[in-house]
Amino acid sequence: MSPSTPPGDRPLRADARENIRLILRTAREVFADRGYEVSIEEVARRSGLGMGTIYRHFPNKSALVERVAIDVMTETSAEIERALAEEPDPWAAFTRVMRQMAQVRSSQMFPVSRRRTTEPGPELMAARAALLVDLDGLVTRAQDAGGLRKDVNVFDLVLMLNSIPARIPDDETAGPSADLAGRHLGVLLDGLRSPGEETLPAPAADRRDLDQFFRTRFGF
């Protein structure tokens, strides 16, 4: 059951559904601006809703953060499906998804705070597992078509994407900051093109490496 689902799966009233959408939309904006360590009071302030309304749907900050993370991962899975259907070749689909994920990463939207104090729920873990399956399919398609080098795997990619720097807030007096994420990704994509000039050390990253990374960095 998601944090926004009432006990017994009773249908929510229209105003309650709208409040949840507003809370989640505002939370994403706040987390993108300030990171996941910002207080839930800031979400209430920006949304114009009372703390009681937020806590009615999300009993604590961890529940709200987790719901945002689930939405981000679910949206990324949907983007993979769209990219494979719409792009002319698997490499174009692959780079499209990588750019979307890099934008998510640079906006501090993925996936949860390293200071979480509760165990992640099954819905979060299921969304993460589904995303890994979808990414693996994307990787395989790009490799089979000859665009992506054969010696990388989905675990390598997730770990690489998490090295992309977070967005630096714009300075109103100095203008927009450099697109560090875009530059970082450009170099990364160039290095991922087949056949690749550099021999990569063995063994490659595996699920154990990825799980250890998420436990130490994000707490799950």
C-alpha positions in Angstrom: 0.0 0.0 0.0 1.4 3.4 -1.0 1.7 6.2 1.6 -1.1 8.0 -0.1 -3.5 5.1 0.0 -6.0 5.1 2.9 -6.5 2.1 5.1 -8.7 -0.5 3.4 -8.1 1.1 -0.1 -11.1 3.3 0.3 -11.5 5.7 -2.7 -10.1 9.2 -1.9 -12.3 12.3 -2.3 -11.5 14.6 -5.2 -10.0 17.3 -2.9 -7.8 14.7 -1.2 -6.5 13.4 -4.5 -5.7 17.0 -5.5 -4.0 17.7 -2.2 -1.8 14.6 -2.8 -0.9 15.7 -6.3 0.0 19.2 -5.0 2.1 17.8 -2.1 4.1 15.5 -4.5 4.6 18.2 -7.1 5.7 20.6 -4.5 8.0 18.1 -2.8 9.7 17.3 -6.1 10.4 21.0 -6.6 11.7 21.5 -3.1 13.9 18.4 -3.2 15.2 19.5 -6.6 16.1 22.9 -5.2 17.4 22.0 -1.8 18.0 18.2 -1.7 16.3 15.6 0.4 17.6 17.0 3.7 15.2 20.0 3.5 12.4 19.9 6.2 8.9 18.9 5.4 7.8 22.3 6.8 9.3 23.8 3.6 7.0 21.6 1.5 4.0 22.8 3.5 5.0 26.4 3.1 5.5 26.2 -0.6 2.3 24.2 -1.2 0.2 26.4 0.9 -1.2 23.4 2.8 -1.1 22.9 6.5 1.2 20.4 8.2 -1.8 18.4 9.2 -2.9 17.9 5.6 0.5 16.6 4.6 0.8 14.3 7.6 -2.7 13.0 6.9 -1.5 11.5 3.6 2.2 11.0 4.5 2.8 10.1 8.1 6.4 11.2 8.1 9.1 12.6 5.8 10.4 9.2 4.9 7.0 8.3 3.5 6.9 11.4 1.4 10.5 11.0 0.1 9.8 7.3 -0.7 6.7 8.2 -2.7 8.6 10.8 -4.7 11.4 8.2 -5.3 8.8 5.6 -6.5 7.2 8.1 -8.9 10.6 9.0 -10.3 11.6 5.4 -10.9 8.2 4.5 -12.4 8.4 7.5 -14.7 11.9 6.4 -15.8 10.6 2.9 -16.7 7.8 4.5 -18.7 10.4 6.7 -20.5 12.4 3.6 -21.5 9.3 2.0 -23.0 8.5 5.2 -25.0 12.1 5.7 -26.1 12.3 2.2 -27.5 9.0 2.6 -29.3 9.7 6.1 -30.7 13.4 6.4 -31.5 14.8 5.2 -34.9 17.4 2.9 -33.4 18.3 1.4 -30.0 21.4 3.7 -29.5 19.2 6.8 -29.9 16.7 5.3 -27.4 19.6 4.5 -25.0 21.1 8.1 -25.1 17.6 9.6 -24.7 17.0 7.6 -21.5 20.5 8.3 -20.2 19.9 12.1 -20.7 16.6 11.8 -18.8 18.2 9.9 -16.0 21.1 12.3 -15.8 18.6 15.2 -15.5 16.9 13.4 -12.7 20.2 12.8 -11.0 21.5 16.4 -11.4 18.2 17.7 -10.0 18.8 15.6 -6.8 15.7 13.6 -7.4 17.1 10.1 -7.2 16.4 8.2 -5.1 16.2 8.8 -1.3 18.0 10.4 1.6 21.0 8.6 3.0 19.8 9.6 6.5 16.5 7.6 6.3 15.6 6.1 9.6 13.0 3.5 8.4 13.3 0.4 6.2 12.2 1.0 2.6 8.8 -0.4 1.8 8.0 -3.1 -0.7 6.7 -0.7 -3.3 9.9 1.2 -3.5 11.9 -2.0 -3.8 9.6 -3.3 -6.5 9.9 -0.1 -8.5 13.7 -0.3 -8.2 13.7 -3.9 -9.3 11.4 -3.2 -12.3 13.6 -0.3 -13.3 16.7 -2.4 -13.3 14.9 -5.0 -15.5 13.8 -2.3 -17.9 17.3 -0.8 -18.1 18.8 -4.2 -18.7 16.5 -4.6 -21.7 17.5 -1.2 -23.0 21.2 -2.1 -22.6 20.8 -5.4 -24.4 18.9 -3.7 -27.3 21.7 -1.1 -27.7 24.4 -3.7 -27.5 22.7 -6.1 -30.0 22.4 -3.2 -32.5 26.1 -2.4 -32.2 25.8 1.0 -30.6 26.8 0.2 -27.0 30.0 -1.4 -26.1 29.6 -5.1 -25.0 31.8 -4.9 -21.9 29.4 -2.8 -19.8 26.3 -3.8 -18.0 23.3 -2.3 -16.4 25.0 -2.2 -13.0 27.9 -0.3 -14.4 25.5 2.3 -15.9 23.6 2.9 -12.7 26.8 3.4 -10.7 28.2 5.7 -13.5 25.0 7.8 -13.5 25.2 8.3 -9.8 28.6 10.0 -10.3 26.9 12.8 -12.2 27.1 16.0 -10.2 24.0 17.6 -8.7 22.9 20.9 -10.3 24.4 24.0 -8.9 21.7 26.5 -8.0 21.6 29.5 -10.3 23.2 32.7 -9.2 20.8 35.5 -10.1 23.6 38.0 -10.3 26.1 35.8 -12.3 23.6 34.0 -14.5 23.1 30.2 -15.0 25.9 27.9 -13.8 27.7 25.6 -16.2 25.8 22.6 -17.4 28.1 20.2 -15.5 25.7 17.3 -15.8 25.4 17.7 -19.5 29.1 17.9 -20.0 29.7 14.9 -17.7 27.1 12.9 -19.6 28.6 13.8 -23.0 31.9 12.4 -22.0 30.3 9.3 -20.5 28.2 8.6 -23.6 31.3 9.0 -25.8 33.1 6.4 -23.7 30.1 4.0 -23.9 30.0 3.9 -27.7 31.0 0.6 -29.3 33.6 -0.7 -29.7 35.4 1.4 -27.1 39.1 2.1 -27.2 40.0 1.4 -23.5 40.0 -2.1 -22.1 37.9 -2.1 -18.9 39.2 -3.9 -15.8 37.5 -7.2 -14.9 35.2 -8.2 -13.3 32.4 -5.9 -14.2 30.0 -4.5 -11.5 27.3 -6.9 -10.4 24.1 -6.8 -8.4 26.0 -7.2 -5.2 28.1 -4.1 -5.9 24.9 -2.1 -6.7 23.1 -3.3 -3.6 26.1 -2.3 -1.5 26.3 1.1 -3.1 22.6 1.8 -2.4 22.9 0.6 1.2 25.8 2.9 1.9 24.7 5.9 -0.1 20.9 5.9 0.2 20.1 3.6 3.1 18.4 0.7 1.2 
